[in-house]
Amino acid sequence: MPWTGKEFQQKHWKGASPEQASKAAEIASAMVRDGHPENVAIPTAIVSARRFIAKNKLASGNGAKASK
């Protein structure tokens, strides 16, 4: 089942930001297309989206401020 970010957020990850939900939906949808079961794709996508968003925020300087 291909999900949208909004659907994924409503059904599987209520606390996600729109950015996180969209990335997780993209990942989970790709995993299901590749033959992975939904009960594996959904939690894997959530973990992967959290890491992806956190990594990109740190790389762009929008994450936690560095201490002096």
mmCIF file as gemmi writes it, N, C-alpha and C atoms, coordinates in Angstrom:
data_model
loop_
_atom_site.group_PDB
_atom_site.id
_atom_site.type_symbol
_atom_site.label_atom_id
_atom_site.label_alt_id
_atom_site.label_comp_id
_atom_site.label_asym_id
_atom_site.label_entity_id
_atom_site.label_seq_id
_atom_site.pdbx_PDB_ins_code
_atom_site.Cartn_x
_atom_site.Cartn_y
_atom_site.Cartn_z
_atom_site.occupancy
_atom_site.B_iso_or_equiv
_atom_site.pdbx_formal_charge
_atom_site.auth_seq_id
_atom_site.auth_asym_id
_atom_site.pdbx_PDB_model_num
ATOM 1 N N . MET Axp A 1 ? 0.837 -1.187 0 1 0 ? 1 A 1
ATOM 2 C CA . MET Axp A 1 ? 0 0 0 1 0 ? 1 A 1
ATOM 3 C C . MET Axp A 1 ? 0.875 1.242 0 1 0 ? 1 A 1
ATOM 4 N N . PRO Axp A 2 ? 0.789 2.076 -0.985 1 0 ? 2 A 1
ATOM 5 C CA . PRO Axp A 2 ? 1.543 3.332 -0.923 1 0 ? 2 A 1
ATOM 6 C C . PRO Axp A 2 ? 0.834 4.329 -0.001 1 0 ? 2 A 1
ATOM 7 N N . TRP Axp A 3 ? 1.573 4.906 0.912 1 0 ? 3 A 1
ATOM 8 C CA . TRP Axp A 3 ? 1.023 5.879 1.85 1 0 ? 3 A 1
ATOM 9 C C . TRP Axp A 3 ? 1.435 7.285 1.455 1 0 ? 3 A 1
ATOM 10 N N . THR Axp A 4 ? 0.632 8.256 1.852 1 0 ? 4 A 1
ATOM 11 C CA . THR Axp A 4 ? 1.055 9.655 1.812 1 0 ? 4 A 1
ATOM 12 C C . THR Axp A 4 ? 1.572 9.977 3.213 1 0 ? 4 A 1
ATOM 13 N N . GLY Axp A 5 ? 2.269 11.081 3.343 1 0 ? 5 A 1
ATOM 14 C CA . GLY Axp A 5 ? 2.75 11.481 4.657 1 0 ? 5 A 1
ATOM 15 C C . GLY Axp A 5 ? 1.616 11.666 5.647 1 0 ? 5 A 1
ATOM 16 N N . LYS Axp A 6 ? 0.531 12.295 5.19 1 0 ? 6 A 1
ATOM 17 C CA . LYS Axp A 6 ? -0.603 12.549 6.077 1 0 ? 6 A 1
ATOM 18 C C . LYS Axp A 6 ? -1.246 11.244 6.541 1 0 ? 6 A 1
ATOM 19 N N . GLU Axp A 7 ? -1.435 10.301 5.614 1 0 ? 7 A 1
ATOM 20 C CA . GLU Axp A 7 ? -2.007 9.002 5.982 1 0 ? 7 A 1
ATOM 21 C C . GLU Axp A 7 ? -1.106 8.265 6.959 1 0 ? 7 A 1
ATOM 22 N N . PHE Axp A 8 ? 0.187 8.286 6.681 1 0 ? 8 A 1
ATOM 23 C CA . PHE Axp A 8 ? 1.132 7.584 7.547 1 0 ? 8 A 1
ATOM 24 C C . PHE Axp A 8 ? 1.098 8.18 8.949 1 0 ? 8 A 1
ATOM 25 N N . GLN Axp A 9 ? 1.064 9.5 9.022 1 0 ? 9 A 1
ATOM 26 C CA . GLN Axp A 9 ? 1.023 10.169 10.316 1 0 ? 9 A 1
ATOM 27 C C . GLN Axp A 9 ? -0.255 9.817 11.078 1 0 ? 9 A 1
ATOM 28 N N . GLN Axp A 10 ? -1.381 9.812 10.427 1 0 ? 10 A 1
ATOM 29 C CA . GLN Axp A 10 ? -2.658 9.517 11.082 1 0 ? 10 A 1
ATOM 30 C C . GLN Axp A 10 ? -2.76 8.068 11.545 1 0 ? 10 A 1
ATOM 31 N N . LYS Axp A 11 ? -2.227 7.135 10.749 1 0 ? 11 A 1
ATOM 32 C CA . LYS Axp A 11 ? -2.406 5.716 11.04 1 0 ? 11 A 1
ATOM 33 C C . LYS Axp A 11 ? -1.282 5.085 11.847 1 0 ? 11 A 1
ATOM 34 N N . HIS Axp A 12 ? -0.039 5.554 11.654 1 0 ? 12 A 1
ATOM 35 C CA . HIS Axp A 12 ? 1.094 4.821 12.188 1 0 ? 12 A 1
ATOM 36 C C . HIS Axp A 12 ? 2.043 5.607 13.094 1 0 ? 12 A 1
ATOM 37 N N . TRP Axp A 13 ? 2.049 6.942 12.985 1 0 ? 13 A 1
ATOM 38 C CA . TRP Axp A 13 ? 3.031 7.71 13.759 1 0 ? 13 A 1
ATOM 39 C C . TRP Axp A 13 ? 2.454 9.072 14.069 1 0 ? 13 A 1
ATOM 40 N N . LYS Axp A 14 ? 1.566 9.109 15.031 1 0 ? 14 A 1
ATOM 41 C CA . LYS Axp A 14 ? 0.816 10.318 15.339 1 0 ? 14 A 1
ATOM 42 C C . LYS Axp A 14 ? 1.691 11.484 15.784 1 0 ? 14 A 1
ATOM 43 N N . GLY Axp A 15 ? 2.826 11.218 16.388 1 0 ? 15 A 1
ATOM 44 C CA . GLY Axp A 15 ? 3.694 12.284 16.88 1 0 ? 15 A 1
ATOM 45 C C . GLY Axp A 15 ? 4.695 12.801 15.867 1 0 ? 15 A 1
ATOM 46 N N . ALA Axp A 16 ? 4.62 12.34 14.649 1 0 ? 16 A 1
ATOM 47 C CA . ALA Axp A 16 ? 5.594 12.728 13.628 1 0 ? 16 A 1
ATOM 48 C C . ALA Axp A 16 ? 5.316 14.125 13.105 1 0 ? 16 A 1
ATOM 49 N N . SER Axp A 17 ? 6.383 14.819 12.745 1 0 ? 17 A 1
ATOM 50 C CA . SER Axp A 17 ? 6.228 16.077 12.028 1 0 ? 17 A 1
ATOM 51 C C . SER Axp A 17 ? 5.821 15.733 10.594 1 0 ? 17 A 1
ATOM 52 N N . PRO Axp A 18 ? 5.276 16.681 9.856 1 0 ? 18 A 1
ATOM 53 C CA . PRO Axp A 18 ? 4.939 16.397 8.455 1 0 ? 18 A 1
ATOM 54 C C . PRO Axp A 18 ? 6.156 15.918 7.646 1 0 ? 18 A 1
ATOM 55 N N . GLU Axp A 19 ? 7.312 16.485 7.922 1 0 ? 19 A 1
ATOM 56 C CA . GLU Axp A 19 ? 8.538 16.069 7.233 1 0 ? 19 A 1
ATOM 57 C C . GLU Axp A 19 ? 8.893 14.618 7.56 1 0 ? 19 A 1
ATOM 58 N N . GLN Axp A 20 ? 8.818 14.262 8.83 1 0 ? 20 A 1
ATOM 59 C CA . GLN Axp A 20 ? 9.109 12.892 9.247 1 0 ? 20 A 1
ATOM 60 C C . GLN Axp A 20 ? 8.105 11.914 8.651 1 0 ? 20 A 1
ATOM 61 N N . ALA Axp A 21 ? 6.836 12.265 8.69 1 0 ? 21 A 1
ATOM 62 C CA . ALA Axp A 21 ? 5.791 11.376 8.18 1 0 ? 21 A 1
ATOM 63 C C . ALA Axp A 21 ? 5.935 11.152 6.677 1 0 ? 21 A 1
ATOM 64 N N . SER Axp A 22 ? 6.266 12.195 5.95 1 0 ? 22 A 1
ATOM 65 C CA . SER Axp A 22 ? 6.454 12.051 4.499 1 0 ? 22 A 1
ATOM 66 C C . SER Axp A 22 ? 7.616 11.13 4.176 1 0 ? 22 A 1
ATOM 67 N N . LYS Axp A 23 ? 8.715 11.3 4.908 1 0 ? 23 A 1
ATOM 68 C CA . LYS Axp A 23 ? 9.884 10.446 4.666 1 0 ? 23 A 1
ATOM 69 C C . LYS Axp A 23 ? 9.568 8.999 5.046 1 0 ? 23 A 1
ATOM 70 N N . ALA Axp A 24 ? 8.898 8.798 6.173 1 0 ? 24 A 1
ATOM 71 C CA . ALA Axp A 24 ? 8.546 7.447 6.602 1 0 ? 24 A 1
ATOM 72 C C . ALA Axp A 24 ? 7.592 6.794 5.598 1 0 ? 24 A 1
ATOM 73 N N . ALA Axp A 25 ? 6.64 7.552 5.08 1 0 ? 25 A 1
ATOM 74 C CA . ALA Axp A 25 ? 5.712 7.018 4.084 1 0 ? 25 A 1
ATOM 75 C C . ALA Axp A 25 ? 6.457 6.601 2.828 1 0 ? 25 A 1
ATOM 76 N N . GLU Axp A 26 ? 7.395 7.418 2.418 1 0 ? 26 A 1
ATOM 77 C CA . GLU Axp A 26 ? 8.212 7.1 1.24 1 0 ? 26 A 1
ATOM 78 C C . GLU Axp A 26 ? 8.994 5.8 1.442 1 0 ? 26 A 1
ATOM 79 N N . ILE Axp A 27 ? 9.615 5.677 2.599 1 0 ? 27 A 1
ATOM 80 C CA . ILE Axp A 27 ? 10.427 4.492 2.899 1 0 ? 27 A 1
ATOM 81 C C . ILE Axp A 27 ? 9.553 3.245 3.017 1 0 ? 27 A 1
ATOM 82 N N . ALA Axp A 28 ? 8.468 3.339 3.794 1 0 ? 28 A 1
ATOM 83 C CA . ALA Axp A 28 ? 7.594 2.181 3.999 1 0 ? 28 A 1
ATOM 84 C C . ALA Axp A 28 ? 6.96 1.734 2.685 1 0 ? 28 A 1
ATOM 85 N N . SER Axp A 29 ? 6.526 2.668 1.885 1 0 ? 29 A 1
ATOM 86 C CA . SER Axp A 29 ? 5.917 2.323 0.596 1 0 ? 29 A 1
ATOM 87 C C . SER Axp A 29 ? 6.91 1.602 -0.304 1 0 ? 29 A 1
ATOM 88 N N . ALA Axp A 30 ? 8.139 2.077 -0.328 1 0 ? 30 A 1
ATOM 89 C CA . ALA Axp A 30 ? 9.168 1.427 -1.145 1 0 ? 30 A 1
ATOM 90 C C . ALA Axp A 30 ? 9.457 0.018 -0.634 1 0 ? 30 A 1
ATOM 91 N N . MET Axp A 31 ? 9.491 -0.146 0.684 1 0 ? 31 A 1
ATOM 92 C CA . MET Axp A 31 ? 9.758 -1.466 1.246 1 0 ? 31 A 1
ATOM 93 C C . MET Axp A 31 ? 8.649 -2.456 0.901 1 0 ? 31 A 1
ATOM 94 N N . VAL Axp A 32 ? 7.39 -2.011 0.992 1 0 ? 32 A 1
ATOM 95 C CA . VAL Axp A 32 ? 6.267 -2.892 0.667 1 0 ? 32 A 1
ATOM 96 C C . VAL Axp A 32 ? 6.3 -3.241 -0.823 1 0 ? 32 A 1
ATOM 97 N N . ARG Axp A 33 ? 6.606 -2.262 -1.663 1 0 ? 33 A 1
ATOM 98 C CA . ARG Axp A 33 ? 6.731 -2.525 -3.103 1 0 ? 33 A 1
ATOM 99 C C . ARG Axp A 33 ? 7.794 -3.576 -3.386 1 0 ? 33 A 1
ATOM 100 N N . ASP Axp A 34 ? 8.846 -3.563 -2.566 1 0 ? 34 A 1
ATOM 101 C CA . ASP Axp A 34 ? 9.946 -4.521 -2.743 1 0 ? 34 A 1
ATOM 102 C C . ASP Axp A 34 ? 9.668 -5.876 -2.091 1 0 ? 34 A 1
ATOM 103 N N . GLY Axp A 35 ? 8.48 -6.041 -1.505 1 0 ? 35 A 1
ATOM 104 C CA . GLY Axp A 35 ? 8.095 -7.341 -0.985 1 0 ? 35 A 1
ATOM 105 C C . GLY Axp A 35 ? 8.18 -7.523 0.517 1 0 ? 35 A 1
ATOM 106 N N . HIS Axp A 36 ? 8.556 -6.487 1.251 1 0 ? 36 A 1
ATOM 107 C CA . HIS Axp A 36 ? 8.612 -6.595 2.711 1 0 ? 36 A 1
ATOM 108 C C . HIS Axp A 36 ? 7.205 -6.488 3.29 1 0 ? 36 A 1
ATOM 109 N N . PRO Axp A 37 ? 6.908 -7.221 4.343 1 0 ? 37 A 1
ATOM 110 C CA . PRO Axp A 37 ? 5.578 -7.122 4.952 1 0 ? 37 A 1
ATOM 111 C C . PRO Axp A 37 ? 5.409 -5.769 5.665 1 0 ? 37 A 1
ATOM 112 N N . GLU Axp A 38 ? 4.171 -5.303 5.732 1 0 ? 38 A 1
ATOM 113 C CA . GLU Axp A 38 ? 3.886 -4.018 6.376 1 0 ? 38 A 1
ATOM 114 C C . GLU Axp A 38 ? 4.346 -3.985 7.826 1 0 ? 38 A 1
ATOM 115 N N . ASN Axp A 39 ? 4.228 -5.128 8.54 1 0 ? 39 A 1
ATOM 116 C CA . ASN Axp A 39 ? 4.606 -5.128 9.96 1 0 ? 39 A 1
ATOM 117 C C . ASN Axp A 39 ? 6.116 -5.003 10.156 1 0 ? 39 A 1
ATOM 118 N N . VAL Axp A 40 ? 6.884 -5.112 9.105 1 0 ? 40 A 1
ATOM 119 C CA . VAL Axp A 40 ? 8.324 -4.855 9.148 1 0 ? 40 A 1
ATOM 120 C C . VAL Axp A 40 ? 8.609 -3.467 8.569 1 0 ? 40 A 1
ATOM 121 N N . ALA Axp A 41 ? 7.932 -3.121 7.492 1 0 ? 41 A 1
ATOM 122 C CA . ALA Axp A 41 ? 8.187 -1.863 6.797 1 0 ? 41 A 1
ATOM 123 C C . ALA Axp A 41 ? 7.858 -0.639 7.653 1 0 ? 41 A 1
ATOM 124 N N . ILE Axp A 42 ? 6.761 -0.682 8.373 1 0 ? 42 A 1
ATOM 125 C CA . ILE Axp A 42 ? 6.329 0.495 9.135 1 0 ? 42 A 1
ATOM 126 C C . ILE Axp A 42 ? 7.319 0.864 10.238 1 0 ? 42 A 1
ATOM 127 N N . PRO Axp A 43 ? 7.673 -0.044 11.159 1 0 ? 43 A 1
ATOM 128 C CA . PRO Axp A 43 ? 8.629 0.363 12.196 1 0 ? 43 A 1
ATOM 129 C C . PRO Axp A 43 ? 10.018 0.689 11.632 1 0 ? 43 A 1
ATOM 130 N N . THR Axp A 44 ? 10.421 -0.02 10.589 1 0 ? 44 A 1
ATOM 131 C CA . THR Axp A 44 ? 11.714 0.27 9.97 1 0 ? 44 A 1
ATOM 132 C C . THR Axp A 44 ? 11.707 1.673 9.37 1 0 ? 44 A 1
ATOM 133 N N . ALA Axp A 45 ? 10.619 2.036 8.726 1 0 ? 45 A 1
ATOM 134 C CA . ALA Axp A 45 ? 10.503 3.36 8.12 1 0 ? 45 A 1
ATOM 135 C C . ALA Axp A 45 ? 10.521 4.461 9.175 1 0 ? 45 A 1
ATOM 136 N N . ILE Axp A 46 ? 9.885 4.221 10.302 1 0 ? 46 A 1
ATOM 137 C CA . ILE Axp A 46 ? 9.869 5.229 11.372 1 0 ? 46 A 1
ATOM 138 C C . ILE Axp A 46 ? 11.282 5.477 11.888 1 0 ? 46 A 1
ATOM 139 N N . VAL Axp A 47 ? 12.004 4.406 12.182 1 0 ? 47 A 1
ATOM 140 C CA . VAL Axp A 47 ? 13.378 4.544 12.675 1 0 ? 47 A 1
ATOM 141 C C . VAL Axp A 47 ? 14.252 5.225 11.619 1 0 ? 47 A 1
ATOM 142 N N . SER Axp A 48 ? 14.118 4.798 10.38 1 0 ? 48 A 1
ATOM 143 C CA . SER Axp A 48 ? 14.934 5.36 9.3 1 0 ? 48 A 1
ATOM 144 C C . SER Axp A 48 ? 14.62 6.836 9.074 1 0 ? 48 A 1
ATOM 145 N N . ALA Axp A 49 ? 13.351 7.2 9.117 1 0 ? 49 A 1
ATOM 146 C CA . ALA Axp A 49 ? 12.965 8.604 8.919 1 0 ? 49 A 1
ATOM 147 C C . ALA Axp A 49 ? 13.508 9.474 10.047 1 0 ? 49 A 1
ATOM 148 N N . ARG Axp A 50 ? 13.43 8.993 11.278 1 0 ? 50 A 1
ATOM 149 C CA . ARG Axp A 50 ? 13.991 9.757 12.404 1 0 ? 50 A 1
ATOM 150 C C . ARG Axp A 50 ? 15.481 10.017 12.19 1 0 ? 50 A 1
ATOM 151 N N . ARG Axp A 51 ? 16.2 8.983 11.814 1 0 ? 51 A 1
ATOM 152 C CA . ARG Axp A 51 ? 17.645 9.118 11.593 1 0 ? 51 A 1
ATOM 153 C C . ARG Axp A 51 ? 17.939 10.038 10.415 1 0 ? 51 A 1
ATOM 154 N N . PHE Axp A 52 ? 17.201 9.886 9.322 1 0 ? 52 A 1
ATOM 155 C CA . PHE Axp A 52 ? 17.418 10.695 8.132 1 0 ? 52 A 1
ATOM 156 C C . PHE Axp A 52 ? 17.195 12.178 8.428 1 0 ? 52 A 1
ATOM 157 N N . ILE Axp A 53 ? 16.086 12.496 9.087 1 0 ? 53 A 1
ATOM 158 C CA . ILE Axp A 53 ? 15.761 13.888 9.396 1 0 ? 53 A 1
ATOM 159 C C . ILE Axp A 53 ? 16.784 14.462 10.37 1 0 ? 53 A 1
ATOM 160 N N . ALA Axp A 54 ? 17.144 13.714 11.4 1 0 ? 54 A 1
ATOM 161 C CA . ALA Axp A 54 ? 18.122 14.191 12.376 1 0 ? 54 A 1
ATOM 162 C C . ALA Axp A 54 ? 19.478 14.436 11.713 1 0 ? 54 A 1
ATOM 163 N N . LYS Axp A 55 ? 19.899 13.525 10.874 1 0 ? 55 A 1
ATOM 164 C CA . LYS Axp A 55 ? 21.18 13.66 10.181 1 0 ? 55 A 1
ATOM 165 C C . LYS Axp A 55 ? 21.181 14.89 9.283 1 0 ? 55 A 1
ATOM 166 N N . ASN Axp A 56 ? 20.102 15.108 8.547 1 0 ? 56 A 1
ATOM 167 C CA . ASN Axp A 56 ? 20.028 16.261 7.657 1 0 ? 56 A 1
ATOM 168 C C . ASN Axp A 56 ? 19.969 17.573 8.415 1 0 ? 56 A 1
ATOM 169 N N . LYS Axp A 57 ? 19.309 17.598 9.561 1 0 ? 57 A 1
ATOM 170 C CA . LYS Axp A 57 ? 19.261 18.824 10.355 1 0 ? 57 A 1
ATOM 171 C C . LYS Axp A 57 ? 20.639 19.16 10.916 1 0 ? 57 A 1
ATOM 172 N N . LEU Axp A 58 ? 21.367 18.15 11.351 1 0 ? 58 A 1
ATOM 173 C CA . LEU Axp A 58 ? 22.71 18.397 11.859 1 0 ? 58 A 1
ATOM 174 C C . LEU Axp A 58 ? 23.639 18.854 10.738 1 0 ? 58 A 1
ATOM 175 N N . ALA Axp A 59 ? 23.509 18.245 9.576 1 0 ? 59 A 1
ATOM 176 C CA . ALA Axp A 59 ? 24.373 18.588 8.449 1 0 ? 59 A 1
ATOM 177 C C . ALA Axp A 59 ? 24.095 19.998 7.947 1 0 ? 59 A 1
ATOM 178 N N . SER Axp A 60 ? 22.84 20.449 8.051 1 0 ? 60 A 1
ATOM 179 C CA . SER Axp A 60 ? 22.491 21.781 7.549 1 0 ? 60 A 1
ATOM 180 C C . SER Axp A 60 ? 22.653 22.851 8.612 1 0 ? 60 A 1
ATOM 181 N N . GLY Axp A 61 ? 22.983 22.446 9.828 1 0 ? 61 A 1
ATOM 182 C CA . GLY Axp A 61 ? 23.155 23.411 10.905 1 0 ? 61 A 1
ATOM 183 C C . GLY Axp A 61 ? 21.866 23.772 11.612 1 0 ? 61 A 1
ATOM 184 N N . ASN Axp A 62 ? 20.777 23.08 11.322 1 0 ? 62 A 1
ATOM 185 C CA . ASN Axp A 62 ? 19.5 23.357 11.973 1 0 ? 62 A 1
ATOM 186 C C . ASN Axp A 62 ? 19.259 22.499 13.192 1 0 ? 62 A 1
ATOM 187 N N . GLY Axp A 63 ? 20.196 21.655 13.538 1 0 ? 63 A 1
ATOM 188 C CA . GLY Axp A 63 ? 20.039 20.766 14.683 1 0 ? 63 A 1
ATOM 189 C C . GLY Axp A 63 ? 20.482 21.454 15.959 1 0 ? 63 A 1
ATOM 190 N N . ALA Axp A 64 ? 20.929 20.666 16.898 1 0 ? 64 A 1
ATOM 191 C CA . ALA Axp A 64 ? 21.391 21.19 18.165 1 0 ? 64 A 1
ATOM 192 C C . ALA Axp A 64 ? 22.597 22.095 17.964 1 0 ? 64 A 1
ATOM 193 N N . LYS Axp A 65 ? 22.63 23.165 18.716 1 0 ? 65 A 1
ATOM 194 C CA . LYS Axp A 65 ? 23.761 24.088 18.629 1 0 ? 65 A 1
ATOM 195 C C . LYS Axp A 65 ? 24.992 23.481 19.301 1 0 ? 65 A 1
ATOM 196 N N . ALA Axp A 66 ? 26.118 23.701 18.693 1 0 ? 66 A 1
ATOM 197 C CA . ALA Axp A 66 ? 27.37 23.214 19.273 1 0 ? 66 A 1
ATOM 198 C C . ALA Axp A 66 ? 27.723 24.062 20.476 1 0 ? 66 A 1
ATOM 199 N N . SER Axp A 67 ? 28.216 23.424 21.52 1 0 ? 67 A 1
ATOM 200 C CA . SER Axp A 67 ? 28.621 24.179 22.705 1 0 ? 67 A 1
ATOM 201 C C . SER Axp A 67 ? 30.03 24.72 22.518 1 0 ? 67 A 1
ATOM 202 N N . LYS Axp A 68 ? 30.28 25.826 23.178 1 0 ? 68 A 1
ATOM 203 C CA . LYS Axp A 68 ? 31.6 26.468 23.066 1 0 ? 68 A 1
ATOM 204 C C . LYS Axp A 68 ? 32.582 25.884 24.041 1 0 ? 68 A 1
